[in-house]
Amino acid sequence: MREDTVPWRPCAPGPSRTTFKELIARGDRFVLDPSGVSFCDSAGLNVLLGAWRQADAGGAMVVLARVPEPLLRILQMTGADQLLRVHGTVTDAEAVFAGIRSRDR
């Protein structure tokens, strides 16, 4: 099982839906780190939810770490925080994966 941390900036070069598919194909757990995101609108939210849907459909897990406050508010207002697990740090997110791995054994 592989875990990856991916910096996420929806309007800049970086992970796209194709990239998410590639990540999901090579590993079942990864962390998106949107800490560099200063603005997110419905298009950015759609990218996040699309990544979650692709991961879920492929039996993978995607979580968020270091979410900026404005993006966190959007996730909470739309209920997306109920689908996308949000963690304060990458270490916290990886610790969740470690707990899942322990239970899988």
All heavy atoms as an XYZ file, in Angstrom:
797
protein
N       0.834     -1.169      0.000
C       0.000      0.000      0.000
C       0.884      1.239      0.000
O       1.865      1.295      0.699
C      -0.889     -0.002      1.233
C      -1.939     -1.059      1.172
S      -2.991     -0.953      2.618
C      -3.346     -2.668      2.780
N       0.480      2.215     -0.762
C       1.309      3.397     -0.927
C       0.549      4.621     -0.475
O      -0.642      4.738     -0.673
C       1.667      3.510     -2.399
C       2.569      4.657     -2.683
C       2.868      4.692     -4.156
N       3.513      5.917     -4.436
C       4.719      6.006     -4.939
N       5.372      4.932     -5.230
N       5.257      7.174     -5.169
N       1.271      5.533      0.116
C       0.678      6.795      0.531
C       1.456      7.923     -0.131
O       2.672      7.880     -0.190
C       0.751      6.938      2.045
C      -0.006      5.856      2.756
C       0.551      5.543      4.118
O       1.422      6.254      4.624
O       0.098      4.556      4.662
N       0.754      8.891     -0.639
C       1.382     10.036     -1.293
C       0.799     11.313     -0.740
O      -0.367     11.361     -0.378
C       1.108     10.009     -2.806
C       1.841      8.895     -3.498
O       3.074      8.905     -3.450
O       1.181      8.013     -4.071
N       1.628     12.337     -0.691
C       1.155     13.673     -0.364
C       1.272     14.493     -1.637
O       2.318     14.535     -2.260
C       2.001     14.310      0.752
O       1.936     13.475      1.885
C       1.488     15.692      1.085
N       0.178     15.105     -2.020
C       0.117     15.829     -3.277
C      -0.240     17.277     -3.005
O      -1.283     17.560     -2.424
C      -0.967     15.208     -4.193
C      -1.039     15.944     -5.506
C      -0.709     13.729     -4.406
N       0.631     18.230     -3.402
C       0.224     19.631     -3.283
C      -0.905     19.886     -4.284
O      -0.882     19.373     -5.390
C       1.477     20.417     -3.654
C       2.360     19.464     -4.357
C       1.942     18.075     -3.982
N      -1.894     20.645     -3.887
C      -3.061     20.839     -4.742
C      -3.332     22.310     -4.929
O      -3.539     23.037     -3.973
C      -4.277     20.154     -4.133
C      -5.500     20.322     -4.948
C      -5.782     19.723     -6.136
C      -6.618     21.157     -4.649
N      -7.016     20.129     -6.582
C      -7.541     21.007     -5.695
C      -6.916     22.015     -3.596
C      -8.746     21.688     -5.721
C      -8.115     22.692     -3.624
C      -9.021     22.518     -4.681
N      -3.323     22.736     -6.177
C      -3.688     24.092     -6.545
C      -4.580     23.976     -7.769
O      -4.095     23.699     -8.862
C      -2.445     24.918     -6.836
C      -1.659     25.186     -5.562
C      -0.296     25.775     -5.856
N       0.465     25.863     -4.642
C       1.189     24.878     -4.115
N       1.225     23.700     -4.695
N       1.868     25.050     -3.003
N      -5.899     24.144     -7.609
C      -6.842     23.817     -8.680
C      -6.676     24.602     -9.966
O      -7.052     24.121    -11.012
C      -8.206     24.097     -8.057
C      -7.936     25.036     -6.950
C      -6.555     24.717     -6.448
N      -6.133     25.796     -9.919
C      -6.038     26.609    -11.133
C      -4.613     26.740    -11.630
O      -4.343     27.474    -12.563
C      -6.634     27.994    -10.884
S      -8.394     27.891    -10.498
N      -3.692     26.042    -11.012
C      -2.288     26.098    -11.419
C      -1.884     24.725    -11.940
O      -2.564     23.745    -11.690
C      -1.422     26.476    -10.221
N      -0.766     24.664    -12.672
C      -0.309     23.349    -13.109
C      -0.113     22.455    -11.888
O       0.392     22.885    -10.864
C       1.031     23.649    -13.787
C       0.954     25.085    -14.164
C       0.095     25.739    -13.114
N      -0.537     21.254    -11.985
C      -0.451     20.321    -10.868
C      -1.392     19.177    -11.106
O      -1.762     18.905    -12.249
N      -1.811     18.505    -10.056
C      -2.674     17.343    -10.245
C      -3.970     17.697    -10.962
O      -4.644     18.640    -10.610
C      -2.968     16.881     -8.810
C      -1.835     17.415     -8.010
C      -1.461     18.710     -8.659
N      -4.260     16.957    -11.990
C      -5.518     17.110    -12.721
C      -6.322     15.840    -12.488
O      -5.886     14.936    -11.792
C      -5.229     17.276    -14.208
O      -4.625     16.090    -14.696
N      -7.474     15.752    -13.097
C      -8.267     14.524    -12.948
C      -7.502     13.321    -13.479
O      -7.570     12.242    -12.921
C      -9.604     14.677    -13.643
C     -10.486     15.634    -12.886
C     -11.795     15.875    -13.564
N     -12.418     16.993    -12.870
C     -13.692     17.115    -12.694
N     -14.509     16.229    -13.158
N     -14.180     18.137    -12.049
N      -6.747     13.504    -14.570
C      -5.937     12.409    -15.101
C      -4.888     11.999    -14.079
O      -4.680     10.817    -13.840
C      -5.268     12.837    -16.425
O      -6.274     13.216    -17.343
C      -4.424     11.710    -16.981
N      -4.236     12.983    -13.463
C      -3.227     12.684    -12.457
C      -3.842     11.947    -11.287
O      -3.252     11.000    -10.758
C      -2.547     13.975    -11.973
O      -2.037     14.675    -13.105
C      -1.415     13.669    -11.022
N      -5.034     12.341    -10.846
C      -5.696     11.642     -9.752
C      -5.925     10.182    -10.123
O      -5.716      9.291     -9.320
C      -7.025     12.304     -9.393
C      -6.882     13.610     -8.667
C      -7.578     14.723     -9.082
C      -6.054     13.725     -7.558
C      -7.452     15.934     -8.414
C      -5.923     14.930     -6.890
C      -6.621     16.033     -7.321
N      -6.345      9.937    -11.354
C      -6.551      8.552    -11.792
C      -5.248      7.762    -11.707
O      -5.245      6.609    -11.292
C      -7.105      8.513    -13.214
C      -8.542      8.951    -13.327
C      -9.006      8.898    -14.763
C     -10.419      9.428    -14.877
N     -10.906      9.455    -16.240
N      -4.144      8.385    -12.115
C      -2.847      7.708    -12.044
C      -2.458      7.421    -10.599
O      -1.953      6.348    -10.284
C      -1.774      8.567    -12.722
C      -1.968      8.683    -14.227
C      -1.144      9.787    -14.848
O      -0.381     10.472    -14.133
O      -1.267      9.976    -16.065
N      -2.682      8.379     -9.701
C      -2.371      8.169     -8.286
C      -3.223      7.054     -7.689
O      -2.729      6.211     -6.944
C      -2.594      9.463     -7.492
C      -1.579     10.565     -7.696
C      -2.068     11.861     -7.067
C      -0.229     10.170     -7.129
N      -4.483      7.052     -8.033
C      -5.383      6.027     -7.514
C      -4.965      4.650     -8.022
O      -4.998      3.665     -7.290
C      -6.847      6.350     -7.894
C      -7.297      7.590     -7.113
C      -7.765      5.175     -7.628
C      -8.559      8.219     -7.645
N      -4.538      4.587     -9.278
C      -4.132      3.309     -9.861
C      -2.889      2.740     -9.182
O      -2.727      1.532     -9.088
C      -3.881      3.476    -11.360
N      -1.998      3.591     -8.672
C      -0.750      3.070     -8.098
C      -0.761      2.961     -6.574
O       0.152      2.414     -5.997
C       0.431      3.901     -8.556
C       0.543      5.259     -7.949
C       1.852      5.911     -8.374
N       2.227      6.871     -7.380
C       2.671      8.067     -7.618
N       2.827      8.461     -8.859
N       2.978      8.879     -6.645
N      -1.776      3.480     -5.924
C      -1.815      3.394     -4.477
C      -3.211      3.614     -3.951
O      -4.055      4.202     -4.615
N      -3.469      3.118     -2.756
C      -4.842      3.208     -2.293
C      -5.084      4.299     -1.269
O      -6.199      4.477     -0.837
C      -5.300      1.862     -1.737
C      -4.529      1.421     -0.520
O      -3.504      2.046     -0.197
O      -4.942      0.453      0.108
N      -4.049      5.053     -0.879
C      -4.242      6.127      0.094
C      -3.326      7.299     -0.257
O      -2.139      7.105     -0.458
C      -3.903      5.632      1.494
C      -4.794      4.509      1.933
C      -4.367      3.978      3.283
N      -5.303      2.963      3.684
C      -4.974      1.714      3.963
N      -3.724      1.329      3.899
N      -5.891      0.853      4.316
N      -3.897      8.503     -0.299
C      -3.040      9.661     -0.487
C      -3.645     10.902      0.141
O      -4.835     10.983      0.386
C      -2.649      9.885     -1.956
C      -3.784     10.112     -2.904
C      -4.148     11.388     -3.261
C      -4.457      9.041     -3.469
C      -5.178     11.610     -4.163
C      -5.486      9.252     -4.372
C      -5.845     10.534     -4.722
N      -2.752     11.856      0.433
C      -3.092     13.093      1.115
C      -2.985     14.239      0.119
O      -1.965     14.379     -0.549
C      -2.117     13.352      2.298
C      -2.457     14.669      2.990
C      -2.114     12.185      3.274
N      -4.021     15.054      0.036
C      -3.947     16.296     -0.743
C      -3.661     17.432      0.227
O      -4.337     17.569      1.245
C      -5.264     16.577     -1.468
C      -5.635     15.661     -2.617
C      -6.987     16.080     -3.201
C      -4.580     15.691     -3.692
N      -2.668     18.219     -0.083
C      -2.261     19.345      0.753
C      -2.573     20.644      0.014
O      -1.801     21.097     -0.825
C      -0.764     19.235      1.049
C      -0.236     20.391      1.875
O      -0.978     21.374      2.094
O       0.926     20.320      2.295
N      -3.720     21.273      0.305
C      -4.095     22.507     -0.379
C      -3.620     23.772      0.344
O      -4.195     24.846      0.161
C      -5.629     22.428     -0.394
C      -5.941     21.752      0.898
C      -4.816     20.760      1.118
N      -2.584     23.663      1.156
C      -2.150     24.804      1.972
C      -1.757     26.024      1.136
O      -1.826     27.140      1.620
C      -0.998     24.403      2.893
O       0.109     23.942      2.145
N      -1.391     25.815     -0.117
C      -1.023     26.930     -0.979
C      -2.197     27.548     -1.726
O      -2.024     28.481     -2.498
N      -3.394     27.054     -1.482
C      -4.585     27.558     -2.173
C      -5.070     28.823     -1.474
O      -5.375     28.804     -0.289
C      -5.709     26.496     -2.191
C      -6.999     27.073     -2.761
C      -5.268     25.277     -2.982
N      -5.132     29.927     -2.218
C      -5.603     31.180     -1.627
C      -7.045     31.487     -2.030
O      -7.683     32.343     -1.436
C      -4.694     32.339     -2.034
O      -4.674     32.469     -3.439
N      -7.544     30.778     -3.038
C      -8.915     30.999     -3.504
C      -9.445     29.690     -4.061
O      -8.739     28.965     -4.753
C      -8.938     32.075     -4.591
C     -10.290     32.249     -5.216
C     -11.272     32.986     -4.585
C     -10.589     31.662     -6.443
C     -12.530     33.141     -5.162
C     -11.840     31.809     -7.016
C     -12.809     32.558     -6.374
N     -10.684     29.392     -3.767
C     -11.319     28.205     -4.321
C     -12.786     28.524     -4.587
O     -13.492     28.980     -3.691
C     -11.193     27.023     -3.350
S     -11.886     25.492     -3.988
N     -13.214     28.291     -5.812
C     -14.613     28.502     -6.155
C     -15.257     27.150     -6.442
O     -14.704     26.106     -6.101
C     -14.749     29.470     -7.335
C     -14.063     28.980     -8.596
O     -13.606     27.811     -8.635
O     -13.980     29.760     -9.553
N     -16.412     27.162     -7.081
C     -17.123     25.910     -7.334
C     -16.330     24.971     -8.243
O     -16.431     23.746     -8.104
C     -18.501     26.191     -7.932
O     -18.378     26.881     -9.158
N     -15.530     25.518     -9.142
C     -14.715     24.663    -10.017
C     -13.664     23.904     -9.201
O     -13.453     22.707     -9.402
C     -14.042     25.497    -11.097
N     -13.024     24.603     -8.273
C     -12.038     23.942     -7.416
C     -12.681     22.902     -6.515
O     -12.145     21.808     -6.316
N     -13.840     23.228     -5.977
C     -14.571     22.277     -5.141
C     -14.957     21.054     -5.968
O     -14.863     19.915     -5.500
C     -15.809     22.947     -4.549
C     -16.647     22.079     -3.615
C     -15.840     21.626     -2.411
C     -17.879     22.869     -3.164
N     -15.354     21.279     -7.210
C     -15.702     20.174     -8.093
C     -14.502     19.258     -8.333
O     -14.649     18.036     -8.380
C     -16.254     20.715     -9.412
C     -16.872     19.630    -10.255
O     -17.520     18.715     -9.748
N     -16.666     19.719    -11.556
N     -13.307     19.822     -8.474
C     -12.101     19.018     -8.649
C     -11.866     18.149     -7.414
O     -11.578     16.955     -7.519
C     -10.866     19.907     -8.945
C      -9.575     19.107     -8.858
C     -11.000     20.555    -10.309
N     -11.999     18.745     -6.241
C     -11.819     17.981     -5.001
C     -12.829     16.848     -4.886
O     -12.471     15.715     -4.547
C     -11.967     18.903     -3.787
C     -10.760     19.694     -3.365
C     -11.119     20.624     -2.207
C      -9.627     18.773     -2.976
N     -14.080     17.156     -5.144
C     -15.114     16.128     -5.045
C     -14.938     15.060     -6.121
O     -15.183     13.876     -5.879
C     -16.506     16.752     -5.115
C     -16.863     17.613     -3.901
C     -18.177     18.347     -4.133
C     -16.907     16.782     -2.639
N     -14.482     15.469     -7.297
C     -14.193     14.493     -8.359
C     -13.068     13.555     -7.954
O     -13.131     12.346     -8.203
N     -12.054     14.099     -7.288
C     -10.956     13.261     -6.798
C     -11.472     12.271     -5.758
O     -11.117     11.088     -5.774
C      -9.850     14.129     -6.203
N     -12.339     12.753     -4.864
C     -12.904     11.863     -3.852
C     -13.729     10.761     -4.516
O     -13.616      9.590     -4.167
C     -13.766     12.648     -2.861
C     -14.404     11.733     -1.869
C     -13.856     11.268     -0.722
C     -15.696     11.129     -1.980
N     -14.728     10.409     -0.098
C     -15.868     10.303     -0.849
C     -16.721     11.203     -2.914
C     -17.023      9.561     -0.636
C     -17.874     10.464     -2.697
C     -18.010      9.660     -1.570
N     -14.562     11.140     -5.500
C     -15.395     10.142     -6.190
C     -14.540      9.095     -6.904
O     -14.827      7.902     -6.849
C     -16.327     10.818     -7.202
C     -17.575     11.401     -6.590
C     -18.593     11.826     -7.654
N     -18.083     12.866     -8.537
C     -18.172     14.168     -8.298
N     -18.760     14.598     -7.208
N     -17.691     15.040     -9.149
N     -13.489      9.550     -7.597
C     -12.606      8.612     -8.299
C     -11.924      7.672     -7.317
O     -11.822      6.475     -7.559
C     -11.546      9.366     -9.097
C     -12.083     10.049    -10.322
C     -11.002     10.854    -11.034
O      -9.820     10.735    -10.733
N     -11.404     11.674    -11.976
N     -11.450      8.235     -6.210
C     -10.783      7.406     -5.202
C     -11.770      6.395     -4.624
O     -11.465      5.201     -4.523
C     -10.204      8.285     -4.094
N     -12.949      6.861     -4.266
C     -13.952      5.980     -3.674
C     -14.341      4.867     -4.643
O     -14.433      3.701     -4.258
C     -15.171      6.805     -3.263
C     -16.152      6.017     -2.431
O     -15.747      5.469     -1.378
O     -17.331      5.949     -2.825
N     -14.545      5.206     -5.899
C     -14.925      4.211     -6.905
C     -13.807      3.197     -7.136
O     -14.076      2.040     -7.440
C     -15.286      4.900     -8.226
N     -12.555      3.639     -6.971
C     -11.414      2.748     -7.178
C     -10.960      2.035     -5.920
O      -9.931      1.366     -5.919
N     -11.708      2.199     -4.827
C     -11.326      1.555     -3.575
C     -10.164      2.238     -2.883
O      -9.509      1.661     -2.016
N      -9.881      3.477     -3.266
C      -8.775      4.240     -2.681
C      -9.323      5.245     -1.677
O     -10.537      5.406     -1.542
C      -7.990      4.955     -3.783
N      -8.440      5.918     -0.980
C      -8.843      6.922     -0.005
C      -8.029      8.194     -0.242
O      -6.817      8.138     -0.419
C      -8.579      6.424      1.415
C      -8.971      7.438      2.474
S      -8.512      6.935      4.145
C      -9.657      5.606      4.394
N      -8.724      9.314     -0.260
C      -8.076     10.618     -0.357
C      -8.511     11.440      0.855
O      -9.685     11.430      1.225
C      -8.416     11.335     -1.689
C      -9.896     11.546     -1.847
C      -7.695     12.657     -1.809
N      -7.551     12.076      1.502
C      -7.842     12.955      2.634
C      -7.129     14.282      2.401
O      -6.217     14.377      1.582
C      -7.407     12.334      3.989
C      -8.153     11.038      4.244
C      -5.905     12.120      4.046
N      -7.552     15.293      3.129
C      -6.951     16.622      3.027
C      -6.160     16.933      4.293
O      -6.562     16.527      5.386
C      -8.037     17.688      2.849
C      -8.952     17.544      1.637
C     -10.041     18.608      1.676
C      -8.162     17.630      0.360
N      -5.081     17.663      4.131
C      -4.281     18.114      5.269
C      -3.882     19.566      5.042
O      -3.684     19.993      3.905
C      -3.033     17.247      5.428
N      -3.774     20.309      6.134
C      -3.330     21.710      6.078
C      -4.266     22.569      5.223
O      -3.834     23.360      4.403
C      -1.892     21.804      5.601
C      -0.924     21.096      6.490
C       0.512     21.051      5.990
N       0.817     21.947      4.909
C       1.864     22.770      4.866
N       2.715     22.783      5.861
N       2.089     23.542      3.846
N      -5.550     22.417      5.426
C      -6.555     23.138      4.645
C      -6.646     24.579      5.155
O      -6.899     24.806      6.335
C      -7.927     22.443      4.755
C      -8.991     23.218      4.005
C      -7.824     21.007      4.243
N      -6.464     25.570      4.265
C      -6.603     26.968      4.682
C      -8.032     27.264      5.147
O      -8.996     26.665      4.656
C      -6.279     27.772      3.423
C      -5.692     26.816      2.459
C      -6.128     25.441      2.851
N      -8.162     28.189      6.067
C      -9.461     28.516      6.663
C     -10.531     28.850      5.627
O     -11.662     28.353      5.741
C      -9.297     29.659      7.676
C     -10.538     29.909      8.502
C     -10.973     28.712      9.342
O     -10.105     27.971      9.839
O     -12.198     28.514      9.489
N     -10.261     29.673      4.596
C     -11.333     29.965      3.622
C     -11.835     28.703      2.909
O     -13.033     28.546      2.698
C     -10.672     30.924      2.632
C      -9.540     31.537      3.388
C      -9.060     30.467      4.333
N     -10.927     27.800      2.560
C     -11.332     26.559      1.908
C     -12.077     25.663      2.896
O     -13.081     25.033      2.533
C     -10.118     25.822      1.337
C     -10.389     24.471      0.687
C     -11.454     24.565     -0.401
C      -9.093     23.883      0.132
N     -11.644     25.628      4.132
C     -12.332     24.834      5.148
C     -13.780     25.310      5.316
O     -14.700     24.499      5.409
C     -11.582     24.900      6.476
C     -12.134     24.040      7.599
C     -12.164     22.568      7.212
C     -11.302     24.243      8.864
N     -13.971     26.630      5.310
C     -15.338     27.171      5.423
C     -16.209     26.722      4.250
O     -17.374     26.360      4.422
C     -15.313     28.698      5.521
C     -14.956     29.191      6.909
C     -15.252     30.674      7.086
N     -14.633     31.541      6.097
C     -13.408     32.067      6.197
N     -12.663     31.810      7.248
N     -12.943     32.851      5.263
N     -15.650     26.726      3.049
C     -16.398     26.272      1.871
C     -16.760     24.795      2.018
O     -17.886     24.393      1.747
C     -15.586     26.512      0.577
C     -15.513     28.004      0.283
C     -16.193     25.755     -0.604
C     -14.568     28.370     -0.832
N     -15.806     23.988      2.464
C     -16.073     22.559      2.659
C     -17.187     22.352      3.681
O     -18.075     21.515      3.481
C     -14.803     21.836      3.106
C     -13.652     21.788      2.103
C     -12.413     21.181      2.743
C     -14.038     21.034      0.844
N     -17.157     23.133      4.756
C     -18.179     23.012      5.794
C     -19.541     23.504      5.314
O     -20.566     22.863      5.572
C     -17.744     23.768      7.050
C     -16.554     23.119      7.730
C     -15.916     24.004      8.785
O     -16.072     25.226      8.775
N     -15.171     23.379      9.694
N     -19.569     24.637      4.613
C     -20.841     25.194      4.136
C     -21.527     24.279      3.133
O     -22.755     24.221      3.093
C     -20.625     26.571      3.498
C     -20.370     27.666      4.502
S     -20.356     29.320      3.763
C     -19.086     29.213      2.532
N     -20.749     23.583      2.323
C     -21.325     22.724      1.292
C     -21.530     21.289      1.765
O     -22.144     20.491      1.055
C     -20.409     22.693      0.053
O     -19.129     22.161      0.435
C     -20.265     24.077     -0.557
N     -21.013     20.962      2.938
C     -21.116     19.591      3.441
C     -20.041     18.672      2.882
O     -20.018     17.480      3.184
N     -19.141     19.221      2.068
C     -18.080     18.398      1.485
C     -17.132     17.854      2.560
O     -16.485     16.830      2.346
C     -17.302     19.199      0.445
N     -17.083     18.525      3.713
C     -16.228     18.026      4.798
C     -16.753     16.706      5.365
O     -16.051     16.017      6.093
C     -16.084     19.072      5.906
C     -17.398     19.402      6.596
O     -18.452     19.393      5.930
O     -17.360     19.672      7.807
N     -17.985     16.339      5.013
C     -18.534     15.048      5.436
C     -17.999     13.908      4.563
O     -18.000     12.754      4.974
C     -20.066     15.066      5.385
C     -20.683     16.123      6.271
C     -20.311     15.941      7.736
O     -20.513     14.868      8.295
N     -19.763     16.977      8.338
N     -17.564     14.238      3.348
C     -16.983     13.249      2.441
C     -15.466     13.246      2.513
O     -14.842     12.189      2.542
C     -17.405     13.539      0.994
C     -18.884     13.473      0.679
C     -19.137     13.920     -0.753
C     -19.407     12.065      0.900
N     -14.892     14.432      2.490
C     -13.441     14.589      2.496
C     -12.950     14.730      3.933
O     -13.310     15.697      4.607
C     -13.039     15.834      1.696
C     -13.314     15.758      0.204
C     -13.346     17.149     -0.389
C     -12.257     14.908     -0.474
N     -12.175     13.790      4.387
C     -11.622     13.894      5.736
C     -10.581     15.005      5.751
O      -9.723     15.069      4.874
C     -10.975     12.585      6.156
C     -11.976     11.467      6.309
C     -11.278     10.237      6.803
N     -12.191      9.110      6.802
C     -11.859      7.906      7.203
N     -10.628      7.664      7.618
N     -12.733      6.938      7.179
N     -10.657     15.854      6.756
C      -9.767     17.005      6.868
C      -8.911     16.842      8.120
O      -9.432     16.582      9.206
C     -10.579     18.324      6.947
C      -9.667     19.514      7.132
C     -11.443     18.491      5.696
N      -7.589     17.001      7.960
C      -6.645     16.884      9.064
C      -5.790     18.138      9.141
O      -5.518     18.773      8.124
C      -5.748     15.658      8.866
C      -6.537     14.396      8.785
N      -6.993     13.728      9.894
C      -6.994     13.696      7.718
C      -7.680     12.666      9.527
N      -7.705     12.631      8.209
N      -5.369     18.467     10.354
C      -4.583     19.672     10.565
C      -3.201     19.617      9.948
O      -2.677     20.625      9.493
N      -2.601     18.425      9.936
C      -1.247     18.278      9.393
C      -1.174     17.027      8.525
O      -2.015     16.131      8.629
C      -0.204     18.135     10.522
O      -0.424     16.887     11.197
C      -0.268     19.294     11.500
N      -0.155     16.974      7.699
C       0.094     15.779      6.894
C       0.389     14.606      7.819
O      -0.088     13.488      7.594
C       1.250     16.019      5.896
C       1.655     14.732      5.204
C       0.856     17.082      4.870
N       1.118     14.851      8.886
C       1.438     13.796      9.857
C       0.169     13.209     10.457
O       0.046     11.985     10.599
C       2.364     14.344     10.960
O       3.549     14.865     10.342
C       2.732     13.274     11.959
N      -0.798     14.063     10.807
C      -2.076     13.581     11.338
C      -2.798     12.703     10.311
O      -3.360     11.665     10.658
C      -2.993     14.738     11.722
C      -2.499     15.521     12.923
O      -1.621     15.015     13.653
O      -2.998     16.644     13.125
N      -2.792     13.133      9.061
C      -3.451     12.357      8.010
C      -2.763     11.012      7.823
O      -3.425      9.978      7.701
C      -3.443     13.146      6.699
N      -1.444     11.012      7.813
C      -0.701      9.764      7.654
C      -0.917      8.838      8.845
O      -0.940      7.613      8.688
C       0.780     10.052      7.441
C       1.038     10.699      6.091
C       2.453     11.228      5.931
O       3.162     11.386      6.946
O       2.848     11.476      4.777
N      -1.104      9.403     10.036
C      -1.365      8.587     11.224
C      -2.690      7.841     11.078
O      -2.819      6.700     11.523
C      -1.374      9.460     12.477
N      -3.675      8.469     10.444
C      -4.945      7.798     10.190
C      -4.707      6.597      9.280
O      -5.230      5.507      9.511
C      -5.977      8.765      9.564
C      -7.202      8.025      9.071
C      -6.350      9.835     10.563
N      -3.883      6.784      8.254
C      -3.572      5.676      7.356
C      -2.870      4.552      8.113
O      -3.136      3.382      7.886
C      -2.687      6.140      6.202
C      -3.378      7.067      5.238
C      -2.646      7.954      4.480
C      -4.753      7.059      5.077
C      -3.267      8.801      3.570
C      -5.384      7.905      4.177
C      -4.636      8.771      3.423
N      -1.966      4.907      9.015
C      -1.254      3.894      9.796
C      -2.246      3.096     10.637
O      -2.129      1.881     10.768
C      -0.198      4.540     10.684
N      -3.235      3.772     11.210
C      -4.266      3.079     11.983
C      -5.098      2.148     11.124
O      -5.439      1.046     11.540
N      -5.394      2.559      9.910
C      -6.163      1.709      8.990
C      -5.336      0.488      8.620
O      -5.818     -0.624      8.603
C      -6.583      2.507      7.741
C      -7.624      3.541      8.114
C      -7.109      1.572      6.648
C      -7.918      4.543      7.022
N      -4.044      0.704      8.342
C      -3.160     -0.394      7.974
C      -3.077     -1.410      9.102
O      -3.118     -2.599      8.882
C      -1.771      0.172      7.640
C      -0.995     -0.716      6.731
C       0.322     -0.119      6.241
N       0.927      0.890      7.055
C       1.017      2.176      6.739
N       0.532      2.599      5.605
N       1.604      3.027      7.529
N      -3.043     -0.943     10.366
C      -2.990     -1.832     11.519
C      -4.255     -2.683     11.609
O      -4.187     -3.867     11.905
C      -2.851     -1.041     12.820
O      -1.726     -0.237     12.804
N      -5.388     -2.074     11.347
C      -6.655     -2.819     11.426
C      -6.796     -3.795     10.277
O      -7.479     -4.794     10.381
C      -7.833     -1.841     11.420
C      -7.957     -1.065     12.718
C      -9.299     -0.360     12.784
N      -9.592      0.462     11.635
C      -9.369      1.765     11.562
N      -8.826      2.406     12.571
N      -9.689      2.447     10.482
N      -6.140     -3.514      9.119
C      -6.236     -4.390      7.951
C      -5.477     -5.699      8.162
O      -5.733     -6.664      7.476
C      -5.684     -3.705      6.690
C      -6.590     -2.582      6.217
O      -7.750     -2.501      6.680
O      -6.141     -1.784      5.373
N      -4.560     -5.717      9.084
C      -3.714     -6.908      9.286
C      -4.422     -7.972     10.035
O      -5.285     -7.943     10.729
C      -2.440     -6.533     10.030
C      -1.569     -5.659      9.162
C      -0.311     -5.307      9.879
N       0.402     -4.363      9.033
C       1.407     -3.651      9.439
N       1.855     -3.764     10.659
N       2.005     -2.833      8.630
